[in-house]
Amino acid sequence: MNAAGSLGFAPDLHGAVDLRRLGTFITNPISLRVRTPAHGMRFISYTGGYLIHTGHPNPGIKSVLRRHAAQWSRSPLPVWVHLLAQEVTELARMVRMLEGAEGVAGVEIGLAPDVSAEAAAAFLVASQGELPVIARLSMERAIELAEGVIAAGAAAVSLGAPRGAMTSTGGEVVQGRLYGPAVFPLALAVVRVLSGRGLTVIGAGGIYKQGDIDAMLSAGAAAVQLDTGLWCGF
């Protein structure tokens, strides 16, 4: 799979990435209302990867459906829609909107890094309906939260990028998500723990070569998601 935020809102069969190599397409994160890009520095490289802070800009679910639902219905790949929600009621509303959209195979819910176990379970309960659900958990919290969200109805958990902070060339401290090969050892360790508990986990983080995929699958991952490795000619 591609990870949310890596290939846009709908499959581009004529883009730089050969989508025939993927088994599923995951959309960019989508919220109920419009989200604008983050201000200031949004990309800093470091040895082994990148810090990225975007703010998850998107035009809101109604606009995304209007612009891309037809492409989803024609997609040769199953489309999973990644949803961001601030409130449980917002998530339930968005899931209901997607249940009538042709071509949507399921939803992936991006849970905030600081979400409580109780709130995470409530989001999963609110998302239950006709579509299967993947819960994306921050890598730092996945071991803590995975059993609870699966018990609340998630078909699987996927791993969101860990967060960190760096100082820009101008001296500004920028917080954001961490990507790149340096993330892989942490991701692999989390997958081993979760799969060892018998939980369905989708490995992600720092996957840049076939050997990384093989290692994730050998560690028990049910599937893998590729993020910035796609942009580097995976």
Backbone as CSV, one residue per row, in Angstrom:
resi,resn,N_x,N_y,N_z,CA_x,CA_y,CA_z,C_x,C_y,C_z
1,MET,0.838,-1.189,0.000,0.000,0.000,0.000,0.877,1.245,0.000
2,ASN,0.319,2.355,-0.457,0.954,3.640,-0.186,0.419,4.148,1.140
3,ALA,1.205,4.917,1.850,0.737,5.523,3.093,-0.049,6.786,2.777
4,ALA,-0.989,7.117,3.647,-1.785,8.326,3.471,-0.877,9.540,3.365
5,GLY,-1.172,10.400,2.398,-0.387,11.611,2.216,0.727,11.501,1.210
6,SER,0.883,10.329,0.591,2.025,10.140,-0.308,1.664,10.229,-1.788
7,LEU,0.405,9.941,-2.164,0.060,9.881,-3.597,-1.218,10.624,-3.968
8,GLY,-1.687,11.526,-3.127,-2.830,12.338,-3.506,-4.163,11.747,-3.059
9,PHE,-5.239,12.298,-3.632,-6.588,11.925,-3.226,-7.204,10.823,-4.079
10,ALA,-6.600,10.520,-5.216,-7.136,9.477,-6.089,-5.994,8.877,-6.903
11,PRO,-6.124,7.621,-7.299,-5.055,6.981,-8.079,-4.814,7.692,-9.406
12,ASP,-3.549,7.969,-9.695,-3.143,8.558,-10.975,-2.436,7.465,-11.771
13,LEU,-3.150,6.877,-12.699,-2.605,5.744,-13.443,-1.495,6.156,-14.394
14,HIS,-1.341,7.457,-14.616,-0.303,7.952,-15.527,0.799,8.703,-14.779
15,GLY,0.829,8.557,-13.453,1.825,9.254,-12.657,3.167,8.544,-12.647
16,ALA,4.081,9.071,-11.841,5.443,8.543,-11.810,5.524,7.178,-11.125
17,VAL,4.561,6.869,-10.239,4.566,5.599,-9.514,3.704,4.586,-10.259
18,ASP,4.246,3.410,-10.498,3.506,2.333,-11.165,2.544,1.714,-10.153
19,LEU,1.269,2.108,-10.220,0.307,1.657,-9.228,-0.006,0.172,-9.339
20,ARG,0.398,-0.445,-10.434,0.168,-1.883,-10.566,0.984,-2.677,-9.541
21,ARG,1.973,-2.030,-8.942,2.797,-2.697,-7.929,2.155,-2.625,-6.543
22,LEU,1.066,-1.874,-6.422,0.377,-1.751,-5.145,-0.850,-2.650,-5.114
23,GLY,-1.269,-3.030,-3.914,-2.477,-3.821,-3.776,-3.670,-2.998,-3.353
24,THR,-3.416,-1.806,-2.800,-4.458,-0.916,-2.299,-3.968,0.517,-2.418
25,PHE,-4.896,1.442,-2.663,-4.572,2.869,-2.690,-5.205,3.529,-1.476
26,ILE,-4.403,4.313,-0.741,-4.903,5.061,0.412,-4.810,6.550,0.101
27,THR,-5.905,7.264,0.324,-5.968,8.682,-0.022,-5.148,9.536,0.940
28,ASN,-4.931,10.770,0.525,-4.427,11.770,1.463,-5.406,11.915,2.628
29,PRO,-4.959,12.392,3.775,-5.883,12.622,4.890,-6.974,13.625,4.531
30,ILE,-8.199,13.315,4.950,-9.367,14.149,4.635,-10.113,14.459,5.924
31,SER,-10.445,15.723,6.102,-11.195,16.165,7.278,-12.603,16.588,6.876
32,LEU,-13.436,16.847,7.863,-14.804,17.263,7.556,-14.815,18.618,6.871
33,ARG,-13.985,19.516,7.355,-13.931,20.878,6.806,-12.545,21.149,6.213
34,VAL,-12.437,22.264,5.524,-11.185,22.653,4.879,-10.073,22.815,5.923
35,ARG,-8.892,22.309,5.589,-7.698,22.550,6.393,-6.654,23.199,5.504
36,THR,-6.042,24.266,5.994,-5.036,24.977,5.227,-3.639,24.488,5.607
37,PRO,-2.649,24.720,4.730,-1.284,24.252,5.033,-0.713,24.913,6.273
38,ALA,0.215,24.207,6.913,0.920,24.769,8.063,1.748,25.968,7.631
39,HIS,1.943,26.905,8.543,2.749,28.093,8.246,4.228,27.824,8.527
40,GLY,5.075,28.609,7.902,6.499,28.547,8.194,7.195,27.346,7.589
41,MET,8.358,27.017,8.145,9.179,25.913,7.673,8.413,24.600,7.785
42,ARG,8.415,23.829,6.676,7.642,22.588,6.681,8.468,21.364,6.306
43,PHE,9.743,21.549,5.969,10.577,20.417,5.558,12.012,20.674,5.996
44,ILE,12.576,19.746,6.772,13.971,19.824,7.189,14.580,18.437,7.027
45,SER,15.701,18.361,6.352,16.368,17.073,6.196,17.341,16.851,7.351
46,TYR,17.552,15.595,7.684,18.546,15.231,8.685,19.211,13.945,8.227
47,THR,20.291,13.568,8.852,20.992,12.351,8.460,20.070,11.155,8.648
48,GLY,19.690,10.541,7.549,18.799,9.385,7.635,17.355,9.666,7.353
49,GLY,16.992,10.932,7.048,15.583,11.165,6.742,15.179,12.619,6.690
50,TYR,13.886,12.841,6.977,13.285,14.162,6.829,12.283,14.396,7.953
51,LEU,12.179,15.645,8.387,11.088,16.093,9.237,10.135,16.883,8.362
52,ILE,8.857,16.525,8.391,7.857,17.171,7.544,6.693,17.635,8.416
53,HIS,6.279,18.878,8.227,5.136,19.442,8.945,4.237,20.145,7.927
54,THR,3.107,19.536,7.624,2.229,20.079,6.580,0.929,20.647,7.105
55,GLY,0.449,20.128,8.241,-0.870,20.516,8.717,-1.997,19.735,8.066
56,HIS,-1.657,18.744,7.240,-2.649,17.923,6.522,-3.663,18.778,5.753
57,PRO,-3.205,19.645,4.860,-4.157,20.484,4.116,-5.045,19.635,3.214
58,ASN,-6.330,19.998,3.161,-7.264,19.326,2.265,-8.515,20.183,2.140
59,PRO,-9.295,19.993,1.087,-10.453,20.858,0.855,-11.718,20.448,1.595
60,GLY,-11.654,19.414,2.437,-12.850,18.952,3.131,-13.522,17.813,2.379
61,ILE,-14.238,16.976,3.102,-14.741,15.742,2.502,-15.769,15.973,1.398
62,LYS,-16.614,16.983,1.530,-17.606,17.212,0.477,-16.925,17.551,-0.838
63,SER,-15.911,18.410,-0.779,-15.188,18.786,-1.991,-14.421,17.599,-2.564
64,VAL,-13.794,16.802,-1.691,-13.053,15.629,-2.167,-13.993,14.658,-2.866
65,LEU,-15.149,14.409,-2.290,-16.110,13.512,-2.929,-16.547,14.047,-4.286
66,ARG,-16.798,15.335,-4.358,-17.240,15.933,-5.616,-16.160,15.812,-6.698
67,ARG,-14.905,15.981,-6.305,-13.815,15.989,-7.279,-13.300,14.590,-7.617
68,HIS,-13.358,13.659,-6.663,-12.624,12.408,-6.850,-13.455,11.130,-6.761
69,ALA,-14.707,11.207,-6.350,-15.496,9.983,-6.181,-15.595,9.195,-7.487
70,ALA,-15.711,9.896,-8.612,-15.799,9.186,-9.902,-14.509,8.416,-10.184
71,GLN,-13.355,9.003,-9.834,-12.081,8.298,-10.023,-11.998,7.071,-9.122
72,TRP,-12.497,7.186,-7.897,-12.502,6.035,-7.003,-13.318,4.894,-7.604
73,SER,-14.452,5.231,-8.182,-15.330,4.182,-8.715,-14.698,3.468,-9.903
74,ARG,-13.771,4.141,-10.602,-13.114,3.533,-11.771,-11.744,2.954,-11.439
75,SER,-11.316,3.080,-10.208,-9.962,2.678,-9.841,-9.771,1.164,-9.961
76,PRO,-8.654,0.732,-10.572,-8.347,-0.699,-10.615,-7.881,-1.233,-9.261
77,LEU,-7.574,-0.322,-8.338,-7.157,-0.699,-6.989,-8.270,-0.396,-5.997
78,PRO,-8.423,-1.209,-4.963,-9.341,-0.827,-3.888,-8.885,0.492,-3.270
79,VAL,-9.817,1.399,-3.020,-9.497,2.705,-2.437,-9.927,2.726,-0.972
80,TRP,-8.980,3.036,-0.113,-9.265,3.255,1.303,-9.110,4.743,1.570
81,VAL,-10.108,5.337,2.188,-10.119,6.780,2.439,-9.614,7.040,3.856
82,HIS,-8.578,7.874,3.940,-7.990,8.207,5.241,-8.715,9.418,5.821
83,LEU,-9.263,9.261,7.009,-10.055,10.314,7.638,-9.360,10.874,8.868
84,LEU,-9.451,12.199,9.013,-9.003,12.906,10.213,-10.228,13.506,10.884
85,ALA,-10.354,13.331,12.168,-11.513,13.893,12.864,-11.088,14.460,14.202
86,GLN,-11.655,15.614,14.547,-11.413,16.220,15.852,-12.392,15.687,16.891
87,GLU,-13.584,15.330,16.436,-14.634,14.867,17.330,-15.222,13.560,16.825
88,VAL,-15.738,12.764,17.753,-16.357,11.486,17.401,-17.524,11.698,16.447
89,THR,-18.316,12.737,16.683,-19.482,12.991,15.821,-19.055,13.335,14.395
90,GLU,-17.938,14.048,14.246,-17.424,14.358,12.911,-17.050,13.087,12.167
91,LEU,-16.385,12.172,12.865,-15.965,10.932,12.227,-17.170,10.109,11.791
92,ALA,-18.143,9.959,12.662,-19.334,9.188,12.310,-20.017,9.782,11.085
93,ARG,-20.068,11.091,11.008,-20.694,11.756,9.865,-19.938,11.470,8.573
94,MET,-18.611,11.535,8.612,-17.820,11.294,7.409,-17.926,9.844,6.945
95,VAL,-17.919,8.923,7.899,-18.035,7.506,7.521,-19.364,7.253,6.834
96,ARG,-20.435,7.840,7.350,-21.739,7.650,6.716,-21.730,8.211,5.281
97,MET,-21.056,9.315,5.069,-20.973,9.898,3.730,-20.250,8.971,2.758
98,LEU,-19.252,8.260,3.261,-18.456,7.386,2.395,-19.155,6.068,2.088
99,GLU,-20.090,5.660,2.933,-20.744,4.367,2.728,-21.540,4.327,1.423
100,GLY,-21.922,5.482,0.929,-22.650,5.511,-0.332,-21.779,5.790,-1.539
101,ALA,-20.474,5.873,-1.341,-19.561,6.201,-2.444,-19.048,4.924,-3.088
102,GLU,-19.306,4.766,-4.367,-18.865,3.576,-5.092,-17.339,3.555,-5.182
103,GLY,-16.756,2.402,-4.965,-15.312,2.252,-5.098,-14.550,2.374,-3.808
104,VAL,-15.215,2.773,-2.711,-14.537,2.886,-1.423,-14.560,1.521,-0.746
105,ALA,-13.370,0.962,-0.521,-13.270,-0.369,0.070,-13.232,-0.328,1.591
106,GLY,-12.798,0.799,2.159,-12.700,0.905,3.601,-12.174,2.262,4.001
107,VAL,-12.015,2.461,5.292,-11.492,3.731,5.792,-10.318,3.461,6.725
108,GLU,-9.384,4.390,6.704,-8.284,4.403,7.665,-8.443,5.658,8.499
109,ILE,-8.442,5.514,9.804,-8.653,6.642,10.705,-7.323,7.042,11.313
110,GLY,-6.943,8.279,11.097,-5.723,8.804,11.693,-6.013,9.349,13.082
111,LEU,-5.498,8.680,14.106,-5.711,9.118,15.478,-4.544,10.000,15.934
112,ALA,-4.862,11.047,16.657,-3.848,12.014,17.095,-2.820,11.351,17.998
113,PRO,-1.563,11.809,17.960,-0.516,11.207,18.793,-0.831,11.235,20.282
114,ASP,-1.593,12.242,20.731,-1.878,12.374,22.158,-3.249,11.835,22.547
115,VAL,-3.885,11.065,21.677,-5.218,10.555,21.977,-5.161,9.611,23.186
116,SER,-6.170,9.672,24.034,-6.238,8.753,25.160,-6.772,7.401,24.693
117,ALA,-6.548,6.381,25.478,-7.053,5.057,25.122,-8.575,5.066,25.037
118,GLU,-9.219,5.800,25.937,-10.685,5.866,25.930,-11.196,6.576,24.688
119,ALA,-10.545,7.682,24.318,-10.975,8.411,23.129,-10.720,7.606,21.860
120,ALA,-9.591,6.904,21.808,-9.282,6.076,20.645,-10.360,5.018,20.438
121,ALA,-10.772,4.364,21.521,-11.827,3.359,21.412,-13.137,3.990,20.966
122,ALA,-13.442,5.201,21.471,-14.679,5.873,21.086,-14.693,6.208,19.598
123,PHE,-13.559,6.632,19.055,-13.477,6.907,17.615,-13.743,5.642,16.814
124,LEU,-13.197,4.521,17.267,-13.406,3.280,16.526,-14.854,2.826,16.587
125,VAL,-15.481,2.958,17.735,-16.897,2.598,17.846,-17.736,3.468,16.910
126,ALA,-17.423,4.757,16.844,-18.186,5.667,15.985,-18.004,5.369,14.502
127,SER,-16.899,4.726,14.148,-16.612,4.461,12.734,-17.229,3.166,12.229
128,GLN,-17.830,2.389,13.113,-18.349,1.090,12.702,-19.583,1.246,11.820
129,GLY,-19.617,0.458,10.758,-20.735,0.506,9.813,-20.519,-0.507,8.723
130,GLU,-20.719,-0.090,7.501,-20.609,-0.998,6.372,-19.175,-1.217,5.911
131,LEU,-18.272,-0.309,6.266,-16.906,-0.363,5.750,-15.927,-0.855,6.819
132,PRO,-14.965,-1.695,6.441,-13.914,-2.081,7.393,-13.039,-0.872,7.716
133,VAL,-12.410,-0.926,8.883,-11.661,0.228,9.386,-10.258,-0.186,9.809
134,ILE,-9.268,0.599,9.374,-7.905,0.508,9.870,-7.687,1.698,10.806
135,ALA,-7.095,1.469,11.956,-6.741,2.557,12.873,-5.263,2.853,12.728
136,ARG,-4.938,4.083,12.304,-3.524,4.449,12.224,-3.104,5.095,13.541
137,LEU,-2.134,4.470,14.177,-1.638,4.919,15.471,-0.229,5.454,15.322
138,SER,0.090,6.486,16.076,1.464,6.974,16.057,2.386,5.858,16.529
139,MET,3.552,5.777,15.929,4.471,4.683,16.220,4.825,4.615,17.704
140,GLU,4.891,5.783,18.350,5.273,5.812,19.758,4.179,5.244,20.669
141,ARG,2.916,5.278,20.225,1.798,4.865,21.069,1.169,3.552,20.624
142,ALA,1.627,2.989,19.534,0.949,1.831,18.944,0.900,0.646,19.892
143,ILE,1.975,0.350,20.573,1.997,-0.803,21.487,1.001,-0.598,22.616
144,GLU,0.871,0.630,23.072,-0.046,0.952,24.162,-1.513,0.862,23.729
145,LEU,-1.825,1.286,22.499,-3.219,1.473,22.091,-3.792,0.381,21.193
146,ALA,-2.955,-0.427,20.582,-3.426,-1.325,19.522,-4.493,-2.305,19.994
147,GLU,-4.289,-2.957,21.124,-5.269,-3.944,21.569,-6.631,-3.303,21.800
148,GLY,-6.646,-2.099,22.339,-7.910,-1.426,22.617,-8.688,-1.062,21.364
149,VAL,-7.982,-0.560,20.331,-8.717,-0.150,19.131,-9.187,-1.366,18.335
150,ILE,-8.442,-2.450,18.372,-8.901,-3.658,17.689,-10.107,-4.249,18.427
151,ALA,-10.082,-4.219,19.740,-11.236,-4.676,20.501,-12.461,-3.812,20.229
152,ALA,-12.239,-2.528,19.897,-13.343,-1.603,19.621,-13.840,-1.686,18.186
153,GLY,-13.183,-2.519,17.342,-13.714,-2.731,16.006,-12.763,-2.556,14.853
154,ALA,-11.527,-2.159,15.096,-10.576,-1.996,13.991,-10.220,-3.359,13.403
155,ALA,-10.177,-3.438,12.082,-9.755,-4.670,11.424,-8.252,-4.849,11.521
156,ALA,-7.523,-3.740,11.641,-6.064,-3.763,11.718,-5.596,-2.416,12.228
157,VAL,-4.336,-2.359,12.622,-3.715,-1.081,12.935,-2.573,-0.850,11.953
158,SER,-2.368,0.409,11.587,-1.207,0.799,10.791,-0.393,1.786,11.609
159,LEU,0.839,1.997,11.213,1.755,2.820,11.998,1.944,4.189,11.358
160,GLY,1.626,5.232,12.116,1.887,6.590,11.670,3.306,6.991,12.001
161,ALA,3.831,7.950,11.267,5.207,8.392,11.467,5.401,8.934,12.876
162,PRO,6.549,8.644,13.495,6.839,9.229,14.820,7.059,10.730,14.676
163,ARG,6.947,11.435,15.779,7.110,12.885,15.756,8.416,13.285,16.426
164,GLY,8.930,14.420,15.981,10.165,14.935,16.552,10.248,16.431,16.346
165,ALA,11.386,17.008,16.690,11.602,18.446,16.548,13.030,18.695,16.089
166,MET,13.198,19.714,15.252,14.518,20.112,14.780,14.580,21.631,14.710
167,THR,15.796,22.149,14.658,15.996,23.587,14.543,16.320,23.925,13.097
168,SER,15.569,24.875,12.539,15.808,25.288,11.164,17.068,26.140,11.081
169,THR,17.491,26.448,9.865,18.677,27.287,9.676,18.486,28.680,10.265
170,GLY,17.246,29.095,10.418,16.964,30.404,11.004,16.818,30.369,12.509
171,GLY,17.014,29.192,13.119,16.926,29.078,14.565,15.550,28.738,15.095
172,GLU,14.590,28.530,14.209,13.231,28.199,14.629,13.133,26.704,14.948
173,VAL,12.483,26.360,16.055,12.239,24.961,16.386,10.982,24.500,15.656
174,VAL,11.139,23.505,14.810,10.034,23.002,13.990,9.687,21.595,14.454
175,GLN,8.427,21.371,14.752,7.954,20.044,15.125,7.239,19.408,13.932
176,GLY,7.381,18.107,13.792,6.727,17.448,12.671,6.914,15.945,12.718
177,ARG,6.508,15.300,11.624,6.611,13.846,11.506,7.944,13.470,10.882
178,LEU,8.497,12.347,11.318,9.819,11.909,10.872,9.694,10.772,9.865
179,TYR,10.393,10.910,8.747,10.398,9.905,7.696,11.846,9.599,7.317
180,GLY,12.029,8.508,6.594,13.348,8.165,6.108,13.841,6.848,6.676
181,PRO,14.944,6.329,6.131,15.471,5.024,6.555,15.769,4.924,8.042
182,ALA,16.077,6.044,8.691,16.407,5.997,10.114,15.230,5.566,10.975
183,VAL,14.024,5.670,10.447,12.823,5.310,11.201,12.603,3.797,11.212
184,PHE,13.191,3.087,10.252,12.867,1.673,10.057,13.106,0.791,11.286
185,PRO,14.228,0.904,12.002,14.427,0.019,13.158,13.325,0.141,14.208
186,LEU,12.849,1.363,14.458,11.757,1.557,15.410,10.477,0.901,14.898
187,ALA,10.175,1.101,13.613,8.958,0.528,13.033,8.983,-0.996,13.099
188,LEU,10.108,-1.574,12.770,10.214,-3.031,12.773,10.032,-3.589,14.188
189,ALA,10.589,-2.907,15.175,10.447,-3.357,16.565,8.984,-3.326,16.996
190,VAL,8.258,-2.289,16.608,6.838,-2.192,16.969,6.039,-3.304,16.295
191,VAL,6.317,-3.558,15.018,5.615,-4.632,14.313,5.847,-5.972,14.995
192,ARG,7.065,-6.238,15.411,7.365,-7.515,16.075,6.558,-7.672,17.357
193,VAL,6.444,-6.603,18.132,5.689,-6.688,19.386,4.210,-6.934,19.104
194,LEU,3.634,-6.156,18.185,2.195,-6.271,17.930,1.833,-7.614,17.305
195,SER,2.612,-8.050,16.341,2.321,-9.344,15.720,2.527,-10.472,16.726
196,GLY,3.478,-10.293,17.631,3.700,-11.294,18.666,2.527,-11.433,19.612
197,ARG,1.724,-10.390,19.701,0.510,-10.439,20.514,-0.692,-10.962,19.724
198,GLY,-0.462,-11.339,18.486,-1.549,-11.848,17.662,-2.415,-10.779,17.043
199,LEU,-1.929,-9.531,16.982,-2.701,-8.420,16.424,-2.358,-8.227,14.952
200,THR,-3.347,-7.805,14.185,-3.138,-7.549,12.760,-2.542,-6.161,12.596
201,VAL,-1.311,-6.088,12.095,-0.599,-4.821,11.985,-0.081,-4.647,10.567
202,ILE,-0.186,-3.422,10.072,0.357,-3.044,8.771,1.639,-2.268,9.032
203,GLY,2.759,-2.817,8.596,4.046,-2.195,8.847,4.259,-0.948,8.012
204,ALA,4.864,0.057,8.587,5.163,1.297,7.868,6.268,2.032,8.602
205,GLY,7.032,2.811,7.846,8.068,3.633,8.445,9.463,3.239,7.990
206,GLY,10.081,4.090,7.182,11.466,3.878,6.779,11.687,2.770,5.780
207,ILE,10.642,2.367,5.057,10.783,1.282,4.080,11.291,1.875,2.764
208,TYR,12.510,1.501,2.389,13.122,2.091,1.192,13.669,1.055,0.223
209,LYS,13.581,-0.212,0.572,14.082,-1.246,-0.340,13.321,-2.547,-0.107
210,GLN,13.467,-3.460,-1.040,12.739,-4.723,-0.960,13.076,-5.483,0.319
211,GLY,14.324,-5.409,0.755,14.707,-6.093,1.980,13.941,-5.602,3.194
212,ASP,13.578,-4.302,3.204,12.783,-3.767,4.310,11.386,-4.383,4.308
213,ILE,10.802,-4.517,3.126,9.493,-5.151,3.013,9.559,-6.591,3.506
214,ASP,10.565,-7.307,3.059,10.722,-8.706,3.466,10.853,-8.826,4.980
215,ALA,11.603,-7.916,5.581,11.797,-7.955,7.031,10.489,-7.691,7.770
216,MET,9.703,-6.730,7.269,8.414,-6.432,7.889,7.484,-7.648,7.823
217,LEU,7.413,-8.276,6.661,6.529,-9.427,6.507,7.015,-10.598,7.362
218,SER,8.320,-10.786,7.429,8.872,-11.850,8.263,8.599,-11.600,9.746
219,ALA,8.495,-10.322,10.124,8.215,-9.969,11.515,6.744,-10.121,11.863
220,GLY,5.913,-10.413,10.861,4.499,-10.659,11.129,3.547,-9.627,10.596
221,ALA,4.040,-8.612,9.864,3.137,-7.619,9.292,2.215,-8.270,8.265
222,ALA,0.931,-7.890,8.295,-0.035,-8.411,7.332,0.137,-7.744,5.971
223,ALA,0.692,-6.541,5.969,0.929,-5.773,4.749,1.910,-4.671,5.116
224,VAL,2.338,-3.896,4.124,3.220,-2.762,4.387,2.705,-1.527,3.661
225,GLN,3.027,-0.366,4.227,2.727,0.907,3.591,4.037,1.619,3.275
226,LEU,4.113,2.184,2.077,5.288,2.931,1.640,4.963,4.419,1.684
227,ASP,5.885,5.222,2.220,5.641,6.653,2.271,6.634,7.399,1.382
228,THR,7.623,8.089,1.960,8.515,8.908,1.148,9.416,8.056,0.248
229,GLY,9.538,6.775,0.534,10.288,5.907,-0.375,9.716,5.905,-1.777
230,LEU,8.407,6.123,-1.896,7.772,6.207,-3.210,8.287,7.394,-4.005
231,TRP,8.590,8.476,-3.310,9.038,9.698,-3.990,10.484,9.580,-4.471
232,CYS,11.209,8.611,-3.922,12.633,8.459,-4.256,12.875,7.372,-5.286
233,GLY,11.808,6.905,-5.932,11.958,5.887,-6.968,12.134,4.514,-6.395
234,PHE,11.205,4.130,-5.487,11.292,2.843,-4.806,11.387,1.702,-5.820
